[in-house]
Amino acid sequence: MVTPTHDTAPARPAPAEPGPTEPSPTELNAAVLRQAFGAYPTGVVALGALRDGEPVGLAVSSFVSISLEPPMVAISVARTSTTWPRLLEAPVLGLSVLSHGQGALCRRLASRAGDRFEGTGRQATADGAVLIHGAALWLTARVNAVYDGGDHEIVLMELLTSELFPGVEPLVFHTSQFRELSPHA
């Protein structure tokens, strides 16, 4: 019997060539990334506040919880947004997690034209946060910090209030379509 005097690692197989069922890497550009990021389902949040007595708002799908102590969330907003600078000046912002029946509202909030709140039930808090009726969750927050995020700004917000509406299913955005959640059997 021969006993090896040193460890030998097994030879690594050569990387396989991409076959017909294996994806091949794609060069990154905005269109490719938009499609890739669309593979990740997200909720949609309406961000709103009163400005000069009128509701101002937009839709964001890049919303994430950050901290429980202190309570913080973050969103990401395109630098090209003309609405965000107006909202940034508001002392308190309303964040409404849209529900599964609010896809048309989401599209209006994402639009650059028309009345974004037309026909939408809403209310404003005493400090000017705008909240959408029928949402799955209401939060109010104040901007804590804004960071560079390339072609977006990353906005860190301190949460002030929360009101959950049990039984209201959230709006889900996936592959550029609105979807509904269903229980896994």
TALIN-V571305 format. One record per residue. N is the residue number from 1. PSI is psi as a letter, one per 20 degrees, with the letter a starting at -180 (NA if undefined). Layout:
n:N psi:PSI
n:N psi:PSI
//
This chain:
n:1 psi:p
n:2 psi:p
n:3 psi:p
n:4 psi:q
n:5 psi:i
n:6 psi:q
n:7 psi:q
n:8 psi:p
n:9 psi:q
n:10 psi:q
n:11 psi:p
n:12 psi:p
n:13 psi:q
n:14 psi:q
n:15 psi:p
n:16 psi:q
n:17 psi:q
n:18 psi:p
n:19 psi:a
n:20 psi:h
n:21 psi:i
n:22 psi:p
n:23 psi:q
n:24 psi:q
n:25 psi:q
n:26 psi:q
n:27 psi:p
n:28 psi:p
n:29 psi:r
n:30 psi:g
n:31 psi:g
n:32 psi:g
n:33 psi:h
n:34 psi:g
n:35 psi:g
n:36 psi:g
n:37 psi:h
n:38 psi:i
n:39 psi:i
n:40 psi:o
n:41 psi:q
n:42 psi:r
n:43 psi:r
n:44 psi:p
n:45 psi:p
n:46 psi:p
n:47 psi:p
n:48 psi:q
n:49 psi:q
n:50 psi:p
n:51 psi:p
n:52 psi:k
n:53 psi:i
n:54 psi:q
n:55 psi:p
n:56 psi:p
n:57 psi:r
n:58 psi:r
n:59 psi:p
n:60 psi:p
n:61 psi:i
n:62 psi:n
n:63 psi:p
n:64 psi:q
n:65 psi:q
n:66 psi:g
n:67 psi:q
n:68 psi:h
n:69 psi:o
n:70 psi:q
n:71 psi:o
n:72 psi:q
n:73 psi:r
n:74 psi:q
n:75 psi:r
n:76 psi:p
n:77 psi:p
n:78 psi:p
n:79 psi:h
n:80 psi:i
n:81 psi:p
n:82 psi:i
n:83 psi:h
n:84 psi:g
n:85 psi:h
n:86 psi:h
n:87 psi:h
n:88 psi:h
n:89 psi:i
n:90 psi:q
n:91 psi:h
n:92 psi:q
n:93 psi:q
n:94 psi:p
n:95 psi:o
n:96 psi:o
n:97 psi:o
n:98 psi:q
n:99 psi:r
n:100 psi:h
n:101 psi:j
n:102 psi:k
n:103 psi:g
n:104 psi:h
n:105 psi:g
n:106 psi:g
n:107 psi:h
n:108 psi:g
n:109 psi:h
n:110 psi:i
n:111 psi:q
n:112 psi:i
n:113 psi:q
n:114 psi:r
n:115 psi:o
n:116 psi:h
n:117 psi:j
n:118 psi:p
n:119 psi:j
n:120 psi:p
n:121 psi:p
n:122 psi:r
n:123 psi:q
n:124 psi:q
n:125 psi:r
n:126 psi:h
n:127 psi:j
n:128 psi:j
n:129 psi:p
n:130 psi:p
n:131 psi:q
n:132 psi:p
n:133 psi:q
n:134 psi:j
n:135 psi:r
n:136 psi:h
n:137 psi:q
n:138 psi:p
n:139 psi:q
n:140 psi:q
n:141 psi:r
n:142 psi:q
n:143 psi:p
n:144 psi:g
n:145 psi:q
n:146 psi:p
n:147 psi:q
n:148 psi:p
n:149 psi:l
n:150 psi:d
n:151 psi:j
n:152 psi:r
n:153 psi:p
n:154 psi:p
n:155 psi:o
n:156 psi:p
n:157 psi:q
n:158 psi:p
n:159 psi:q
n:160 psi:g
n:161 psi:r
n:162 psi:p
n:163 psi:o
n:164 psi:q
n:165 psi:n
n:166 psi:q
n:167 psi:i
n:168 psi:o
n:169 psi:p
n:170 psi:q
n:171 psi:p
n:172 psi:p
n:173 psi:p
n:174 psi:p
n:175 psi:l
n:176 psi:k
n:177 psi:q
n:178 psi:p
n:179 psi:r
n:180 psi:q
n:181 psi:q
n:182 psi:q
n:183 psi:q
n:184 psi:p
n:185 psi:NA
//
